[in-house]
Amino acid sequence: MAVSTDSNAPAAAAEQIEGDAPPVRARGLVKRYKEVVAVDRVDLTVRQGEVYGFLGPNGAGKTTTLRMLLGLIMPTAGRVELYGRDPIGDGARALDGVAGFVEAPRFYPYLSGRKNLQMMAALDGYGAAGRVDEVLALVDLERAANQRTGGYSHGMGQRLGIAGALLRSPRLLILDEPATGLDPAGIRDMRLLITRLAGEGITVLLSSHQLAEVQEVCNRVAIIRSGKVAYEGPLADLRGSSDRGYRLHTSDDARALAIARGQAGVHNPLNTGSELRFEASEQTVGALSLALAAAGVAILTLAPVMATLEDLFFELTEGDGEAPVVAG
């Protein structure tokens, strides 16, 4: 479902934004369908100029949350603000400067990509018609612009959806799984496009379950599990909080292991057969390095072992019990 409203021109909309309100602020969002709680007290804050990843497995509540953010469905409880405005209370006015699509963009299959965009531009007004060629070039669809969209590949359709959103010169772009169904080349192209848009100052909220996509382009993330936020904050903080210790390879690993076992503050030293693994603070690692050098053991490799985003994603989204909430 594409989101586009007949709103004021971008410059006029910019004048109406309240103070320094962030592009997206959600507090205590709940969506309940009878006995089923699809979204459970979700808090999100998307800051100006960032690419914000909204991660979670299928069915975790991502799309339902996006629908509430855009005022497409009514929350059971909680509040949403887009640049300080409530999509429910303020209606279309709250969507000034906001564009994107939820689930998948839809077009008239018997019309060309250009004709579809021209129809959207006519509804939007305020100079959008003059941007059709520009947005087609931006999403690399110039050569396919006059082809019927019924013959477009899935990736071309996704890019045309972004082109339609860009007609409005948005400051906030909300994209729901834009890389779903794309081949590796299509995923790469989508990633480059999002990076390019962010470089032009557009704030992007990107919902996805594809970890590589998020890891490459996002500054901050929220990870949702069973309708609850398990983590929200910078990717670097998430990965930094999950240090897996250190790996060590020396000129004499057997002797190094004995030294590590005798070093205060070194925990769980283990010889894997190809290297040593252990846990310790940075200060302890420094002391261990000096002890190895004093014993004549040369350090060939000494590096921290960090969790991958995939490791962290599965830790936060799998298993039983309550999802841990980590403030970032």
Residue pairs with C-beta under 8 A, 6 or more apart in sequence:
1 72
1 101
1 102
1 103
1 104
1 105
1 106
2 100
2 101
2 105
2 106
2 120
2 161
2 164
2 165
3 70
3 72
3 95
3 98
3 99
3 100
3 101
3 102
3 165
3 174
4 99
4 120
4 123
4 124
4 164
4 165
4 167
4 168
5 92
5 95
5 96
5 124
6 92
6 123
6 124
6 125
7 13
7 92
7 93
7 95
7 96
7 97
7 124
7 126
7 168
8 16
8 96
8 126
9 126
9 127
10 97
10 126
10 168
10 169
10 170
10 171
13 96
13 97
14 97
14 171
16 93
16 96
17 83
17 84
17 96
17 97
18 83
18 84
18 85
19 84
21 81
21 83
21 84
22 45
22 46
22 47
22 48
22 81
22 83
23 46
23 47
23 48
23 82
23 83
23 98
23 171
23 172
23 203
23 205
24 44
24 45
24 46
24 52
24 69
24 80
24 81
24 82
24 172
24 205
25 44
25 45
25 46
25 80
25 81
25 84
26 42
26 43
26 44
26 45
26 65
26 68
26 69
26 78
26 79
26 80
26 81
27 43
27 78
27 79
28 41
28 42
28 43
28 77
28 78
28 79
29 39
29 41
29 42
29 43
29 44
29 65
29 68
29 75
29 77
29 78
29 79
29 80
30 37
30 39
30 40
30 41
30 42
30 75
30 76
30 77
30 78
31 37
31 38
31 39
31 61
31 64
31 65
31 68
31 73
31 75
31 76
31 227
32 38
32 76
37 227
38 61
38 64
38 227
39 61
39 64
39 65
39 68
39 75
39 227
40 61
40 226
40 227
40 228
41 78
41 228
42 61
42 65
42 78
42 224
42 227
42 228
42 229
43 229
43 232
44 54
44 65
44 69
44 222
44 229
44 232
45 232
46 52
46 172
46 203
46 205
47 203
47 220
48 203
49 198
49 201
49 203
50 198
50 203
50 204
50 218
50 219
50 220
51 194
51 195
51 198
51 203
51 204
51 206
51 217
51 218
51 219
52 203
52 204
52 205
52 206
52 218
52 219
52 220
52 221
52 222
53 206
53 208
53 214
53 217
53 218
53 220
53 221
53 222
53 235
54 62
54 65
54 66
54 205
54 206
54 207
54 208
54 221
54 222
54 224
55 62
55 208
55 209
55 211
55 214
55 221
55 222
55 223
55 224
55 313
56 62
56 209
56 223
56 224
56 225
56 317
57 209
57 225
57 317
58 209
60 224
60 225
60 226
60 227
60 317
61 224
61 226
61 227
62 176
62 207
62 209
62 224
63 102
63 103
63 176
63 207
64 73
65 224
66 102
66 174
66 176
66 205
66 207
67 73
67 102
68 74
68 75
68 78
68 80
69 80
69 82
69 87
69 174
69 205
70 87
70 95
70 98
70 100
70 102
70 174
71 80
71 87
71 88
71 91
71 94
71 95
72 102
74 88
75 88
79 86
80 86
80 87
80 88
82 94
82 95
82 98
82 172
83 94
83 96
83 97
83 98
83 171
83 172
85 93
85 94
85 96
86 94
87 94
87 95
97 168
97 170
97 171
97 172
98 170
98 171
98 172
98 174
99 164
99 165
99 166
99 167
99 168
99 170
99 172
99 173
99 174
100 165
100 170
100 172
100 173
100 174
100 175
100 176
100 205
101 161
101 162
101 164
101 165
101 174
101 175
101 176
102 174
102 176
103 176
103 177
104 157
104 158
104 161
104 176
104 177
104 180
105 157
105 158
105 160
105 161
105 164
107 113
107 116
107 149
107 157
107 160
108 115
108 116
108 119
108 149
109 148
109 149
109 150
110 148
110 150
111 119
111 148
111 149
112 145
112 146
112 147
112 148
112 149
113 136
113 141
113 144
113 145
113 146
113 147
113 149
113 152
113 156
113 160
113 163
114 132
114 136
114 145
114 146
116 149
116 160
116 164
117 132
117 135
117 136
117 160
117 163
117 164
117 167
118 129
118 132
120 128
120 164
120 167
121 128
121 129
121 131
121 132
121 167
122 128
122 129
124 167
124 168
128 167
128 168
131 166
131 167
131 169
132 167
133 142
135 163
135 164
135 166
135 167
136 142
136 145
136 163
138 163
138 166
138 193
138 196
139 159
139 160
139 162
139 163
139 166
139 193
140 159
140 189
140 193
141 156
141 159
141 160
141 163
144 152
144 156
149 156
149 157
149 160
152 160
153 186
154 181
154 182
154 186
155 181
155 182
155 183
155 186
155 189
155 190
158 178
158 179
158 181
158 182
158 186
158 190
159 189
159 190
159 193
161 178
162 173
162 175
162 178
162 193
165 173
166 173
166 197
170 202
171 201
171 202
171 203
172 202
172 203
172 204
172 205
173 197
173 202
173 203
173 204
173 205
174 204
174 205
174 207
175 194
175 204
175 205
175 206
175 207
176 207
177 207
177 208
177 209
178 190
178 194
178 206
178 208
179 186
179 187
179 190
179 191
179 208
179 210
179 213
180 210
182 190
187 210
187 212
187 213
190 213
191 213
191 216
191 217
194 204
194 206
194 217
195 217
197 204
198 204
198 217
204 217
206 213
206 214
206 217
206 218
208 214
211 309
211 310
211 313
214 221
214 235
214 309
215 235
215 309
218 235
219 234
219 235
220 232
220 233
220 234
220 235
220 328
221 231
221 232
221 233
221 234
221 235
221 238
222 229
222 231
222 232
223 229
223 230
223 231
223 232
223 312
223 313
223 316
223 317
224 230
225 316
225 317
225 323
226 323
228 322
228 323
228 325
229 323
229 325
230 316
230 317
230 323
230 324
230 325
230 326
231 238
231 312
231 316
231 324
231 325
231 326
231 328
232 326
232 327
232 328
233 326
233 327
233 328
234 328
235 309
237 328
238 309
238 312
238 326
238 328
239 306
239 307
239 309
239 312
240 306
241 326
242 306
242 307
242 311
242 312
242 315
243 279
243 304
243 305
243 306
243 307
244 279
244 304
244 305
244 306
244 307
245 267
245 268
245 277
245 278
245 279
245 280
245 304
245 305
246 277
246 278
246 279
246 280
246 285
246 302
246 303
246 304
246 305
247 275
247 276
247 277
247 301
247 302
247 303
247 305
248 256
248 260
248 275
248 276
248 277
248 278
248 299
248 301
248 302
249 274
249 275
249 276
249 299
249 300
249 301
249 302
250 256
250 276
250 292
250 297
250 298
250 299
250 300
251 297
251 298
251 300
252 297
253 271
253 275
253 276
254 271
255 295
255 297
256 276
256 292
256 297
257 269
257 271
257 276
259 288
259 291
259 292
259 295
259 297
260 266
260 269
260 276
260 278
260 288
261 269
263 284
263 287
263 288
263 291
264 284
264 287
265 280
265 281
265 283
265 284
265 287
266 278
266 279
266 280
266 284
266 288
267 278
267 279
267 280
268 277
268 278
268 279
269 276
269 277
269 278
270 276
270 277
270 278
275 301
277 305
280 288
285 302
289 299
289 302
292 298
292 299
293 299
307 315
316 323
316 324
317 323
